[in-house]
Amino acid sequence: MGGQGRVYSGGPDFAKSREAMTRFRFLWIAFVLAGCYPGPENPPDYGPYPDGYESIVTTWIQGHVFNAPTVKDVSMTKPAQDQVWVGKLYGGFAYGYKTCLSYDVQDRDGRYKGIAPYTVLLKDGAVARAGVYDLVNEGC
């Protein structure tokens, strides 16, 4: 009789722990999925259309571009509603009117660098975001 081991039949404690584990798994899955839920959708606030967008962008260039008086060959598209991903930490998306901007400017050595594309996001009559071509995923 010495070679046979006992087979565990479960018993009442085993059934309780199995039920508790099943509940735990269900709750864990529910919490994970709840974290993925984006919450109630609010309509995006693009702000009013920037009627004087040329002057808004020109003023921004004068205040933010190195050697702004040498800016030449400025061109920009008509603004259209768009969004920019600014990161989860900063609230996700920034909404406004995107215009594609390009210009040439002298560098510190006095040479023109060549026309470069930029993206500008306008909101409430001001430049909300600006950067190189890839600021918005789709670019210009």
The first five atom37 places (N, CA, C, CB, O) and aatype in JSON, in Angstrom:
{
  "aatype": [12, 7, 7, 5, 7, 1, 19, 18, 15, 7, 7, 14, 3, 13, 0, 11, 15, 1, 6, 0, 12, 16, 1, 13, 1, 13, 10, 17, 9, 0, 13, 19, 10, 0, 7, 4, 18, 14, 7, 14, 6, 2, 14, 14, 3, 18, 7, 14, 18, 14, 3, 7, 18, 6, 15, 9, 19, 16, 16, 17, 9, 5, 7, 8, 19, 13, 2, 0, 14, 16, 19, 11, 3, 19, 15, 12, 16, 11, 14, 0, 5, 3, 5, 19, 17, 19, 7, 11, 10, 18, 7, 7, 13, 0, 18, 7, 18, 11, 16, 4, 10, 15, 18, 3, 19, 5, 3, 1, 3, 7, 1, 18, 11, 7, 9, 0, 14, 18, 16, 19, 10, 10, 11, 3, 7, 0, 19, 0, 1, 0, 7, 19, 18, 3, 10, 19, 2, 6, 7, 4],
  "atom_mask": [
    [1, 1, 1, 1, 1],
    [1, 1, 1, 0, 1],
    [1, 1, 1, 0, 1],
    [1, 1, 1, 1, 1],
    [1, 1, 1, 0, 1],
    [1, 1, 1, 1, 1],
    [1, 1, 1, 1, 1],
    [1, 1, 1, 1, 1],
    [1, 1, 1, 1, 1],
    [1, 1, 1, 0, 1],
    [1, 1, 1, 0, 1],
    [1, 1, 1, 1, 1],
    [1, 1, 1, 1, 1],
    [1, 1, 1, 1, 1],
    [1, 1, 1, 1, 1],
    [1, 1, 1, 1, 1],
    [1, 1, 1, 1, 1],
    [1, 1, 1, 1, 1],
    [1, 1, 1, 1, 1],
    [1, 1, 1, 1, 1],
    [1, 1, 1, 1, 1],
    [1, 1, 1, 1, 1],
    [1, 1, 1, 1, 1],
    [1, 1, 1, 1, 1],
    [1, 1, 1, 1, 1],
    [1, 1, 1, 1, 1],
    [1, 1, 1, 1, 1],
    [1, 1, 1, 1, 1],
    [1, 1, 1, 1, 1],
    [1, 1, 1, 1, 1],
    [1, 1, 1, 1, 1],
    [1, 1, 1, 1, 1],
    [1, 1, 1, 1, 1],
    [1, 1, 1, 1, 1],
    [1, 1, 1, 0, 1],
    [1, 1, 1, 1, 1],
    [1, 1, 1, 1, 1],
    [1, 1, 1, 1, 1],
    [1, 1, 1, 0, 1],
    [1, 1, 1, 1, 1],
    [1, 1, 1, 1, 1],
    [1, 1, 1, 1, 1],
    [1, 1, 1, 1, 1],
    [1, 1, 1, 1, 1],
    [1, 1, 1, 1, 1],
    [1, 1, 1, 1, 1],
    [1, 1, 1, 0, 1],
    [1, 1, 1, 1, 1],
    [1, 1, 1, 1, 1],
    [1, 1, 1, 1, 1],
    [1, 1, 1, 1, 1],
    [1, 1, 1, 0, 1],
    [1, 1, 1, 1, 1],
    [1, 1, 1, 1, 1],
    [1, 1, 1, 1, 1],
    [1, 1, 1, 1, 1],
    [1, 1, 1, 1, 1],
    [1, 1, 1, 1, 1],
    [1, 1, 1, 1, 1],
    [1, 1, 1, 1, 1],
    [1, 1, 1, 1, 1],
    [1, 1, 1, 1, 1],
    [1, 1, 1, 0, 1],
    [1, 1, 1, 1, 1],
    [1, 1, 1, 1, 1],
    [1, 1, 1, 1, 1],
    [1, 1, 1, 1, 1],
    [1, 1, 1, 1, 1],
    [1, 1, 1, 1, 1],
    [1, 1, 1, 1, 1],
    [1, 1, 1, 1, 1],
    [1, 1, 1, 1, 1],
    [1, 1, 1, 1, 1],
    [1, 1, 1, 1, 1],
    [1, 1, 1, 1, 1],
    [1, 1, 1, 1, 1],
    [1, 1, 1, 1, 1],
    [1, 1, 1, 1, 1],
    [1, 1, 1, 1, 1],
    [1, 1, 1, 1, 1],
    [1, 1, 1, 1, 1],
    [1, 1, 1, 1, 1],
    [1, 1, 1, 1, 1],
    [1, 1, 1, 1, 1],
    [1, 1, 1, 1, 1],
    [1, 1, 1, 1, 1],
    [1, 1, 1, 0, 1],
    [1, 1, 1, 1, 1],
    [1, 1, 1, 1, 1],
    [1, 1, 1, 1, 1],
    [1, 1, 1, 0, 1],
    [1, 1, 1, 0, 1],
    [1, 1, 1, 1, 1],
    [1, 1, 1, 1, 1],
    [1, 1, 1, 1, 1],
    [1, 1, 1, 0, 1],
    [1, 1, 1, 1, 1],
    [1, 1, 1, 1, 1],
    [1, 1, 1, 1, 1],
    [1, 1, 1, 1, 1],
    [1, 1, 1, 1, 1],
    [1, 1, 1, 1, 1],
    [1, 1, 1, 1, 1],
    [1, 1, 1, 1, 1],
    [1, 1, 1, 1, 1],
    [1, 1, 1, 1, 1],
    [1, 1, 1, 1, 1],
    [1, 1, 1, 1, 1],
    [1, 1, 1, 1, 1],
    [1, 1, 1, 0, 1],
    [1, 1, 1, 1, 1],
    [1, 1, 1, 1, 1],
    [1, 1, 1, 1, 1],
    [1, 1, 1, 0, 1],
    [1, 1, 1, 1, 1],
    [1, 1, 1, 1, 1],
    [1, 1, 1, 1, 1],
    [1, 1, 1, 1, 1],
    [1, 1, 1, 1, 1],
    [1, 1, 1, 1, 1],
    [1, 1, 1, 1, 1],
    [1, 1, 1, 1, 1],
    [1, 1, 1, 1, 1],
    [1, 1, 1, 1, 1],
    [1, 1, 1, 0, 1],
    [1, 1, 1, 1, 1],
    [1, 1, 1, 1, 1],
    [1, 1, 1, 1, 1],
    [1, 1, 1, 1, 1],
    [1, 1, 1, 1, 1],
    [1, 1, 1, 0, 1],
    [1, 1, 1, 1, 1],
    [1, 1, 1, 1, 1],
    [1, 1, 1, 1, 1],
    [1, 1, 1, 1, 1],
    [1, 1, 1, 1, 1],
    [1, 1, 1, 1, 1],
    [1, 1, 1, 1, 1],
    [1, 1, 1, 0, 1],
    [1, 1, 1, 1, 1]
  ],
  "atom_positions": [
    [[0.79, -1.19, 0.0], [0.0, 0.0, 0.0], [0.84, 1.27, 0.0], [-0.91, -0.01, 1.17], [0.3, 2.37, 0.02]],
    [[2.09, 1.12, -0.02], [2.93, 2.29, 0.12], [3.13, 3.09, -1.14], [0.0, 0.0, 0.0], [3.5, 4.26, -1.03]],
    [[2.92, 2.55, -2.35], [3.24, 3.25, -3.57], [2.17, 4.2, -4.08], [0.0, 0.0, 0.0], [2.46, 5.01, -4.96]],
    [[0.99, 4.14, -3.57], [-0.09, 4.98, -4.09], [-0.19, 6.26, -3.28], [-1.43, 4.23, -4.07], [-0.23, 6.24, -2.05]],
    [[-0.23, 7.37, -3.99], [-0.4, 8.64, -3.3], [-1.86, 9.04, -3.25], [0.0, 0.0, 0.0], [-2.71, 8.45, -3.93]],
    [[-2.13, 10.01, -2.46], [-3.49, 10.5, -2.36], [-3.83, 11.41, -3.51], [-3.7, 11.23, -1.04], [-3.0, 12.2, -3.94]],
    [[-5.0, 11.31, -4.01], [-5.5, 12.2, -5.05], [-6.36, 13.23, -4.36], [-6.28, 11.43, -6.15], [-7.27, 12.9, -3.6]],
    [[-6.06, 14.54, -4.66], [-6.83, 15.61, -4.02], [-8.17, 15.75, -4.73], [-6.06, 16.95, -4.04], [-8.22, 15.95, -5.94]],
    [[-9.21, 15.64, -3.99], [-10.54, 15.66, -4.58], [-11.15, 17.06, -4.6], [-11.45, 14.74, -3.83], [-12.26, 17.23, -5.1]],
    [[-10.48, 18.01, -4.1], [-11.03, 19.36, -4.11], [-11.57, 19.73, -2.76], [0.0, 0.0, 0.0], [-10.88, 20.36, -1.96]],
    [[-12.75, 19.36, -2.5], [-13.37, 19.68, -1.23], [-13.97, 21.07, -1.24], [0.0, 0.0, 0.0], [-13.86, 21.77, -2.24]],
    [[-14.58, 21.46, -0.16], [-15.27, 22.76, -0.11], [-14.32, 23.95, -0.18], [-16.08, 22.85, 1.16], [-14.68, 24.97, -0.76]],
    [[-13.13, 23.86, 0.39], [-12.19, 24.99, 0.35], [-11.67, 25.24, -1.06], [-11.0, 24.73, 1.3], [-11.49, 26.38, -1.48]],
    [[-11.45, 24.15, -1.79], [-10.98, 24.27, -3.16], [-12.02, 24.96, -4.03], [-10.63, 22.9, -3.73], [-11.66, 25.8, -4.86]],
    [[-13.27, 24.63, -3.86], [-14.35, 25.24, -4.65], [-14.46, 26.73, -4.34], [-15.7, 24.54, -4.36], [-14.7, 27.53, -5.25]],
    [[-14.29, 27.11, -3.09], [-14.38, 28.52, -2.7], [-13.22, 29.31, -3.3], [-14.39, 28.67, -1.16], [-13.41, 30.42, -3.8]],
    [[-12.01, 28.75, -3.25], [-10.87, 29.48, -3.79], [-10.96, 29.61, -5.31], [-9.56, 28.79, -3.39], [-10.57, 30.62, -5.88]],
    [[-11.49, 28.58, -5.96], [-11.66, 28.62, -7.42], [-12.69, 29.69, -7.79], [-12.09, 27.24, -7.96], [-12.5, 30.42, -8.76]],
    [[-13.77, 29.79, -7.05], [-14.81, 30.81, -7.28], [-14.24, 32.21, -7.04], [-16.04, 30.56, -6.37], [-14.53, 33.14, -7.78]],
    [[-13.43, 32.33, -5.99], [-12.82, 33.63, -5.69], [-11.87, 34.05, -6.81], [-12.07, 33.59, -4.35], [-11.82, 35.22, -7.18]],
    [[-11.12, 33.1, -7.34], [-10.19, 33.4, -8.42], [-10.93, 33.81, -9.68], [-9.29, 32.2, -8.71], [-10.5, 34.71, -10.4]],
    [[-12.04, 33.16, -9.96], [-12.86, 33.51, -11.13], [-13.4, 34.92, -10.98], [-14.02, 32.5, -11.31], [-13.39, 35.69, -11.94]],
    [[-13.87, 35.27, -9.8], [-14.36, 36.64, -9.55], [-13.24, 37.66, -9.71], [-14.97, 36.75, -8.12], [-13.43, 38.73, -10.3]],
    [[-12.06, 37.32, -9.18], [-10.93, 38.22, -9.29], [-10.57, 38.48, -10.76], [-9.72, 37.65, -8.55], [-10.34, 39.62, -11.16]],
    [[-10.54, 37.43, -11.55], [-10.23, 37.59, -12.98], [-11.26, 38.46, -13.68], [-10.16, 36.22, -13.66], [-10.91, 39.32, -14.48]],
    [[-12.51, 38.23, -13.38], [-13.58, 39.03, -13.98], [-13.43, 40.5, -13.61], [-14.97, 38.51, -13.54], [-13.51, 41.37, -14.48]],
    [[-13.2, 40.78, -12.33], [-13.05, 42.17, -11.88], [-11.8, 42.8, -12.49], [-12.98, 42.23, -10.35], [-11.82, 43.97, -12.88]],
    [[-10.72, 42.04, -12.58], [-9.5, 42.57, -13.15], [-9.71, 42.96, -14.62], [-8.37, 41.55, -13.03], [-9.27, 44.03, -15.04]],
    [[-10.36, 42.1, -15.39], [-10.65, 42.39, -16.79], [-11.56, 43.61, -16.9], [-11.29, 41.18, -17.48], [-11.36, 44.45, -17.78]],
    [[-12.55, 43.71, -16.03], [-13.46, 44.85, -16.05], [-12.71, 46.16, -15.78], [-14.59, 44.66, -15.0], [-12.96, 47.16, -16.45]],
    [[-11.8, 46.15, -14.81], [-11.03, 47.36, -14.51], [-10.1, 47.74, -15.65], [-10.22, 47.17, -13.24], [-9.95, 48.92, -15.96]],
    [[-9.48, 46.76, -16.27], [-8.59, 47.05, -17.39], [-9.38, 47.66, -18.54], [-7.87, 45.78, -17.86], [-8.95, 48.65, -19.14]],
    [[-10.52, 47.07, -18.86], [-11.33, 47.6, -19.95], [-11.9, 48.97, -19.62], [-12.45, 46.64, -20.29], [-12.04, 49.82, -20.5]],
    [[-12.23, 49.19, -18.36], [-12.75, 50.5, -17.96], [-11.68, 51.57, -18.14], [-13.25, 50.47, -16.5], [-12.0, 52.72, -18.44]],
    [[-10.42, 51.22, -17.95], [-9.33, 52.17, -18.16], [-9.16, 52.56, -19.61], [0.0, 0.0, 0.0], [-8.61, 53.62, -19.9]],
    [[-9.62, 51.73, -20.52], [-9.52, 52.02, -21.95], [-10.67, 52.88, -22.44], [-9.47, 50.74, -22.74], [-10.6, 53.44, -23.54]],
    [[-11.72, 52.99, -21.67], [-12.89, 53.76, -22.09], [-12.53, 55.25, -22.1], [-14.1, 53.5, -21.15], [-12.08, 55.77, -21.09]],
    [[-12.72, 55.93, -23.22], [-12.29, 57.33, -23.31], [-13.17, 58.3, -22.54], [-12.26, 57.74, -24.74], [-12.8, 59.47, -22.38]],
    [[-14.3, 57.86, -22.06], [-15.19, 58.75, -21.33], [-16.18, 59.41, -22.26], [0.0, 0.0, 0.0], [-16.17, 59.15, -23.47]],
    [[-17.03, 60.26, -21.72], [-18.02, 60.92, -22.57], [-17.34, 61.87, -23.56], [-19.04, 61.69, -21.72], [-16.44, 62.63, -23.2]],
    [[-17.78, 61.8, -24.78], [-17.2, 62.64, -25.82], [-17.81, 64.04, -25.77], [-17.42, 62.01, -27.21], [-19.03, 64.21, -25.81]],
    [[-16.95, 65.03, -25.68], [-17.37, 66.41, -25.81], [-17.02, 66.85, -27.23], [-16.69, 67.34, -24.73], [-15.98, 66.47, -27.76]],
    [[-17.88, 67.63, -27.83], [-17.54, 68.09, -29.18], [-16.28, 68.95, -29.13], [-18.72, 68.88, -29.82], [-16.13, 69.76, -28.21]],
    [[-15.37, 68.79, -30.08], [-14.14, 69.58, -30.06], [-14.43, 71.07, -30.22], [-13.19, 69.12, -31.15], [-15.33, 71.46, -30.96]],
    [[-13.65, 71.88, -29.53], [-13.8, 73.33, -29.6], [-12.68, 73.89, -30.47], [-13.76, 73.96, -28.17], [-11.54, 74.03, -30.03]],
    [[-13.02, 74.21, -31.72], [-12.04, 74.76, -32.64], [-11.9, 76.27, -32.5], [-12.43, 74.41, -34.07], [-10.93, 76.85, -32.98]],
    [[-12.85, 76.89, -31.84], [-12.83, 78.33, -31.73], [-13.37, 78.96, -33.01], [0.0, 0.0, 0.0], [-13.69, 78.25, -33.96]],
    [[-13.48, 80.29, -33.04], [-13.98, 80.95, -34.25], [-12.95, 80.92, -35.38], [-14.37, 82.4, -33.93], [-11.74, 80.83, -35.14]],
    [[-13.44, 81.01, -36.6], [-12.54, 81.02, -37.76], [-11.64, 82.26, -37.7], [-13.35, 81.0, -39.09], [-12.13, 83.36, -37.46]],
    [[-10.33, 82.09, -37.9], [-9.41, 83.24, -37.84], [-9.43, 84.05, -39.12], [-7.98, 82.76, -37.56], [-8.67, 83.78, -40.05]],
    [[-10.31, 85.06, -39.17], [-10.46, 85.86, -40.38], [-9.17, 86.57, -40.78], [-11.55, 86.88, -40.19], [-8.84, 86.61, -41.97]],
    [[-8.45, 87.11, -39.84], [-7.2, 87.81, -40.16], [-5.99, 86.93, -39.95], [0.0, 0.0, 0.0], [-5.01, 87.34, -39.33]],
    [[-6.05, 85.72, -40.47], [-4.97, 84.76, -40.2], [-3.62, 85.2, -40.74], [-5.32, 83.42, -40.78], [-2.59, 84.89, -40.15]],
    [[-3.61, 85.94, -41.87], [-2.33, 86.39, -42.42], [-1.6, 87.3, -41.43], [-2.54, 87.13, -43.75], [-0.41, 87.14, -41.18]],
    [[-2.33, 88.25, -40.86], [-1.69, 89.17, -39.91], [-1.34, 88.47, -38.6], [-2.6, 90.37, -39.63], [-0.33, 88.8, -37.98]],
    [[-2.14, 87.51, -38.18], [-1.83, 86.75, -36.95], [-0.52, 86.0, -37.12], [-2.98, 85.77, -36.6], [0.34, 86.03, -36.25]],
    [[-0.38, 85.31, -38.25], [0.83, 84.52, -38.5], [2.04, 85.43, -38.73], [0.63, 83.59, -39.72], [3.13, 85.13, -38.25]],
    [[1.85, 86.54, -39.44], [2.95, 87.48, -39.67], [3.45, 88.06, -38.35], [2.5, 88.62, -40.61], [4.66, 88.17, -38.14]],
    [[2.54, 88.42, -37.47], [2.93, 88.92, -36.15], [3.67, 87.86, -35.37], [1.69, 89.39, -35.37], [4.65, 88.16, -34.68]],
    [[3.21, 86.62, -35.46], [3.88, 85.52, -34.77], [5.29, 85.34, -35.31], [3.08, 84.22, -34.91], [6.23, 85.13, -34.54]],
    [[5.46, 85.42, -36.64], [6.78, 85.29, -37.24], [7.72, 86.37, -36.7], [6.69, 85.38, -38.79], [8.87, 86.09, -36.36]],
    [[7.23, 87.6, -36.63], [8.06, 88.7, -36.15], [8.52, 88.49, -34.72], [7.31, 90.01, -36.27], [9.6, 88.94, -34.35]],
    [[7.72, 87.82, -33.91], [8.07, 87.63, -32.51], [8.79, 86.33, -32.19], [0.0, 0.0, 0.0], [9.37, 86.2, -31.11]],
    [[8.76, 85.35, -33.09], [9.3, 84.04, -32.76], [10.39, 83.5, -33.68], [8.2, 83.07, -32.73], [11.01, 82.49, -33.36]],
    [[10.63, 84.13, -34.78], [11.61, 83.62, -35.73], [12.89, 84.44, -35.59], [11.07, 83.69, -37.19], [12.86, 85.67, -35.57]],
    [[14.02, 83.73, -35.49], [15.3, 84.41, -35.42], [15.53, 85.17, -36.72], [16.46, 83.41, -35.16], [15.3, 84.64, -37.8]],
    [[15.98, 86.39, -36.61], [16.28, 87.24, -37.76], [15.03, 87.49, -38.6], [17.39, 86.6, -38.62], [15.07, 87.43, -39.83]],
    [[13.93, 87.76, -37.93], [12.63, 87.92, -38.59], [12.6, 88.98, -39.7], [11.6, 88.27, -37.56], [11.88, 88.79, -40.68]],
    [[13.34, 90.08, -39.59], [13.29, 91.06, -40.69], [13.77, 90.52, -42.04], [14.12, 92.26, -40.32], [13.46, 91.11, -43.08]],
    [[14.51, 89.4, -42.05], [15.02, 88.86, -43.3], [14.11, 87.78, -43.89], [16.4, 88.29, -43.1], [14.46, 87.16, -44.89]],
    [[12.96, 87.55, -43.28], [12.03, 86.53, -43.79], [11.53, 86.95, -45.16], [10.83, 86.33, -42.81], [11.14, 88.09, -45.37]],
    [[11.55, 85.99, -46.1], [11.05, 86.27, -47.44], [10.36, 85.03, -47.99], [12.2, 86.71, -48.38], [10.42, 83.96, -47.38]],
    [[9.71, 85.18, -49.11], [8.99, 84.08, -49.78], [7.98, 83.4, -48.86], [9.99, 83.05, -50.3], [7.92, 82.17, -48.8]],
    [[7.2, 84.2, -48.15], [6.2, 83.65, -47.23], [4.98, 83.22, -48.02], [5.82, 84.68, -46.14], [4.46, 83.97, -48.85]],
    [[4.52, 82.01, -47.76], [3.26, 81.56, -48.33], [2.54, 80.71, -47.28], [3.48, 80.74, -49.66], [3.18, 80.03, -46.48]],
    [[1.23, 80.78, -47.3], [0.44, 79.99, -46.34], [-0.88, 79.6, -46.96], [0.21, 80.79, -45.03], [-1.4, 80.29, -47.84]],
    [[-1.41, 78.49, -46.49], [-2.69, 78.01, -46.99], [-3.82, 78.62, -46.17], [-2.75, 76.47, -46.94], [-3.6, 79.16, -45.09]],
    [[-5.01, 78.52, -46.7], [-6.18, 78.97, -45.98], [-6.42, 78.02, -44.81], [-7.44, 79.05, -46.92], [-6.39, 76.8, -45.0]],
    [[-6.67, 78.53, -43.59], [-6.83, 77.66, -42.44], [-8.05, 76.72, -42.56], [-6.96, 78.49, -41.18], [-9.09, 77.09, -43.09]],
    [[-7.87, 75.52, -42.04], [-8.94, 74.52, -42.0], [-8.96, 73.88, -40.62], [-8.76, 73.44, -43.12], [-7.91, 73.77, -39.97]],
    [[-10.12, 73.46, -40.18], [-10.23, 72.82, -38.86], [-9.34, 71.59, -38.82], [-11.7, 72.43, -38.56], [-9.32, 70.78, -39.75]],
    [[-8.61, 71.45, -37.71], [-7.74, 70.29, -37.55], [-7.42, 70.12, -36.07], [-6.43, 70.44, -38.38], [-7.81, 70.92, -35.23]],
    [[-6.7, 69.04, -35.79], [-6.3, 68.75, -34.42], [-4.84, 68.36, -34.38], [-7.18, 67.63, -33.82], [-4.28, 67.88, -35.37]],
    [[-4.22, 68.58, -33.22], [-2.82, 68.23, -33.02], [-2.71, 67.41, -31.75], [-1.92, 69.51, -32.94], [-3.25, 67.79, -30.71]],
    [[-2.03, 66.27, -31.83], [-1.8, 65.45, -30.65], [-0.71, 66.11, -29.82], [-1.41, 63.99, -31.04], [0.42, 66.27, -30.29]],
    [[-1.04, 66.5, -28.59], [-0.07, 67.17, -27.72], [0.36, 66.28, -26.56], [-0.66, 68.45, -27.18], [1.15, 66.71, -25.72]],
    [[-0.14, 65.06, -26.52], [0.26, 64.12, -25.48], [-0.8, 63.96, -24.42], [0.0, 0.0, 0.0], [-1.57, 64.87, -24.15]],
    [[-0.84, 62.79, -23.84], [-1.83, 62.46, -22.81], [-1.7, 63.4, -21.61], [-1.68, 60.99, -22.35], [-2.69, 63.8, -21.01]],
    [[-0.46, 63.74, -21.28], [-0.21, 64.61, -20.13], [-0.84, 65.99, -20.31], [1.29, 64.76, -19.91], [-1.25, 66.62, -19.34]],
    [[-0.92, 66.46, -21.55], [-1.46, 67.79, -21.83], [-2.9, 67.75, -22.34], [-0.59, 68.49, -22.84], [-3.38, 68.74, -22.9]],
    [[-3.57, 66.63, -22.16], [-4.99, 66.57, -22.49], [-5.32, 65.91, -23.81], [0.0, 0.0, 0.0], [-6.48, 65.93, -24.22]],
    [[-4.36, 65.34, -24.5], [-4.66, 64.62, -25.73], [-4.5, 65.47, -26.97], [0.0, 0.0, 0.0], [-3.39, 65.62, -27.48]],
    [[-5.59, 66.03, -27.46], [-5.56, 66.79, -28.7], [-5.79, 68.28, -28.42], [-6.61, 66.27, -29.67], [-6.52, 68.65, -27.51]],
    [[-5.14, 69.1, -29.23], [-5.42, 70.54, -29.26], [-6.17, 70.79, -30.57], [-4.09, 71.42, -29.14], [-5.76, 70.31, -31.63]],
    [[-7.25, 71.54, -30.49], [-8.09, 71.79, -31.66], [-7.96, 73.24, -32.09], [-9.56, 71.45, -31.37], [-7.76, 74.13, -31.26]],
    [[-8.07, 73.46, -33.38], [-8.01, 74.81, -33.91], [-8.05, 74.78, -35.42], [0.0, 0.0, 0.0], [-8.59, 73.84, -36.02]],
    [[-7.48, 75.8, -36.04], [-7.44, 75.91, -37.49], [-5.99, 75.83, -37.94], [-8.1, 77.24, -37.98], [-5.16, 76.65, -37.54]],
    [[-5.69, 74.83, -38.78], [-4.32, 74.62, -39.23], [-4.08, 75.35, -40.54], [-4.03, 73.12, -39.4], [-4.91, 75.32, -41.45]],
    [[-2.94, 76.01, -40.61], [-2.49, 76.59, -41.86], [-1.07, 76.09, -42.11], [-2.55, 78.15, -41.82], [-0.27, 75.98, -41.18]],
    [[-0.78, 75.81, -43.35], [0.56, 75.38, -43.73], [1.33, 76.61, -44.16], [0.53, 74.3, -44.87], [0.86, 77.39, -44.99]],
    [[2.48, 76.77, -43.6], [3.28, 77.98, -43.78], [4.65, 77.59, -44.3], [3.4, 78.77, -42.45], [5.22, 76.58, -43.87]],
    [[5.18, 78.36, -45.21], [6.57, 78.17, -45.63], [7.2, 79.54, -45.82], [6.65, 77.33, -46.95], [6.55, 80.49, -46.25]],
    [[8.47, 79.61, -45.49], [9.22, 80.85, -45.67], [10.71, 80.55, -45.66], [8.86, 81.87, -44.56], [11.13, 79.46, -45.27]],
    [[11.47, 81.52, -46.09], [12.93, 81.43, -46.07], [13.43, 82.54, -45.16], [13.54, 81.54, -47.52], [12.85, 83.62, -45.11]],
    [[14.5, 82.26, -44.44], [15.05, 83.25, -43.51], [16.57, 83.08, -43.47], [14.43, 83.09, -42.08], [17.1, 81.98, -43.64]],
    [[17.26, 84.2, -43.23], [18.71, 84.14, -43.12], [19.11, 83.49, -41.8], [19.32, 85.55, -43.23], [18.47, 83.7, -40.77]],
    [[20.19, 82.69, -41.85], [20.7, 82.11, -40.61], [21.68, 83.1, -39.97], [21.4, 80.74, -40.88], [21.78, 84.24, -40.41]],
    [[22.38, 82.68, -38.96], [23.3, 83.57, -38.23], [24.48, 84.03, -39.08], [23.82, 82.87, -36.99], [25.09, 85.06, -38.81]],
    [[24.78, 83.27, -40.11], [25.89, 83.64, -41.01], [25.44, 84.54, -42.14], [26.53, 82.4, -41.58], [26.26, 84.94, -42.97]],
    [[24.17, 84.88, -42.21], [23.66, 85.76, -43.25], [23.27, 85.06, -44.53], [0.0, 0.0, 0.0], [22.97, 85.72, -45.53]],
    [[23.27, 83.73, -44.53], [22.88, 82.98, -45.73], [21.43, 82.52, -45.59], [23.82, 81.75, -45.95], [20.97, 82.16, -44.5]],
    [[20.73, 82.54, -46.7], [19.37, 82.0, -46.68], [19.44, 80.48, -46.67], [18.55, 82.5, -47.9], [20.24, 79.88, -47.39]],
    [[18.61, 79.86, -45.84], [18.67, 78.41, -45.63], [17.84, 77.63, -46.63], [18.21, 78.09, -44.24], [18.05, 76.42, -46.79]],
    [[16.93, 78.27, -47.29], [16.01, 77.57, -48.19], [14.63, 77.52, -47.56], [0.0, 0.0, 0.0], [14.48, 77.54, -46.34]],
    [[13.64, 77.44, -48.39], [12.26, 77.46, -47.91], [11.98, 76.17, -47.13], [11.26, 77.62, -49.09], [12.26, 75.07, -47.6]],
    [[11.42, 76.34, -45.96], [11.08, 75.2, -45.11], [9.59, 75.24, -44.77], [11.94, 75.21, -43.81], [9.04, 76.32, -44.54]],
    [[8.95, 74.08, -44.74], [7.51, 74.03, -44.41], [7.28, 73.98, -42.9], [6.85, 72.82, -45.08], [8.03, 73.33, -42.17]],
    [[6.25, 74.66, -42.47], [5.86, 74.68, -41.06], [4.35, 74.49, -40.97], [6.3, 76.01, -40.37], [3.62, 74.71, -41.95]],
    [[3.89, 74.09, -39.82], [2.46, 73.99, -39.56], [2.13, 74.9, -38.39], [2.03, 72.51, -39.26], [2.85, 74.94, -37.4]],
    [[1.05, 75.63, -38.52], [0.63, 76.55, -37.47], [-0.82, 76.23, -37.14], [0.8, 78.05, -37.92], [-1.67, 76.12, -38.03]],
    [[-1.1, 76.09, -35.85], [-2.46, 75.86, -35.38], [-2.95, 77.14, -34.72], [-2.54, 74.63, -34.4], [-2.38, 77.6, -33.73]],
    [[-4.02, 77.71, -35.28], [-4.58, 78.96, -34.78], [-5.83, 78.67, -33.97], [-4.91, 79.93, -35.93], [-6.64, 77.81, -34.33]],
    [[-5.98, 79.39, -32.85], [-7.19, 79.26, -32.06], [-7.44, 80.57, -31.32], [-7.09, 78.07, -31.06], [-6.53, 81.15, -30.73]],
    [[-8.67, 81.01, -31.37], [-9.09, 82.24, -30.68], [-8.22, 83.44, -31.05], [-9.06, 82.02, -29.18], [-7.85, 84.23, -30.18]],
    [[-7.91, 83.57, -32.32], [-7.19, 84.75, -32.8], [-5.72, 84.78, -32.49], [0.0, 0.0, 0.0], [-5.1, 85.85, -32.54]],
    [[-5.12, 83.64, -32.15], [-3.7, 83.6, -31.84], [-3.11, 82.27, -32.3], [-3.46, 83.8, -30.31], [-3.84, 81.33, -32.62]],
    [[-1.78, 82.21, -32.34], [-1.1, 80.96, -32.67], [-1.08, 80.1, -31.41], [0.36, 81.22, -33.21], [-0.48, 80.47, -30.4]],
    [[-1.75, 78.94, -31.48], [-1.79, 78.04, -30.34], [-0.6, 77.08, -30.35], [-3.1, 77.25, -30.33], [-0.03, 76.8, -29.29]],
    [[-0.23, 76.58, -31.5], [0.91, 75.67, -31.68], [1.57, 75.96, -33.01], [0.45, 74.17, -31.6], [0.9, 76.35, -33.97]],
    [[2.86, 75.78, -33.06], [3.57, 75.95, -34.32], [4.79, 75.06, -34.3], [3.97, 77.44, -34.55], [5.38, 74.81, -33.26]],
    [[5.15, 74.58, -35.47], [6.33, 73.74, -35.55], [6.63, 73.34, -36.96], [0.0, 0.0, 0.0], [6.0, 73.8, -37.91]],
    [[7.61, 72.47, -37.09], [8.0, 72.0, -38.41], [6.88, 71.2, -39.02], [9.29, 71.17, -38.34], [5.88, 70.89, -38.36]],
    [[7.04, 70.86, -40.25], [6.03, 70.2, -41.07], [5.29, 69.07, -40.37], [6.67, 69.67, -42.3], [4.1, 68.89, -40.61]],
    [[5.96, 68.31, -39.52], [5.37, 67.11, -38.95], [4.59, 67.39, -37.66], [6.45, 66.11, -38.67], [4.26, 66.44, -36.94]],
    [[4.28, 68.63, -37.35], [3.54, 68.93, -36.12], [2.22, 68.2, -36.1], [3.3, 70.43, -35.99], [1.83, 67.64, -35.07]],
    [[1.53, 68.19, -37.19], [0.3, 67.44, -37.33], [0.66, 66.16, -38.07], [-0.83, 68.26, -38.07], [1.43, 66.2, -39.03]],
    [[0.11, 65.05, -37.65], [0.5, 63.75, -38.23], [0.43, 63.75, -39.75], [-0.39, 62.65, -37.68], [1.31, 63.21, -40.4]],
    [[-0.6, 64.34, -40.31], [-0.75, 64.32, -41.76], [0.14, 65.35, -42.43], [-2.19, 64.57, -42.14], [0.34, 65.3, -43.65]],
    [[0.68, 66.28, -41.67], [1.49, 67.33, -42.26], [0.64, 68.27, -43.09], [0.0, 0.0, 0.0], [-0.54, 68.47, -42.8]],
    [[1.23, 68.85, -44.1], [0.5, 69.8, -44.95], [0.35, 69.27, -46.35], [1.21, 71.15, -44.99], [-0.23, 69.93, -47.21]]
  ]
}
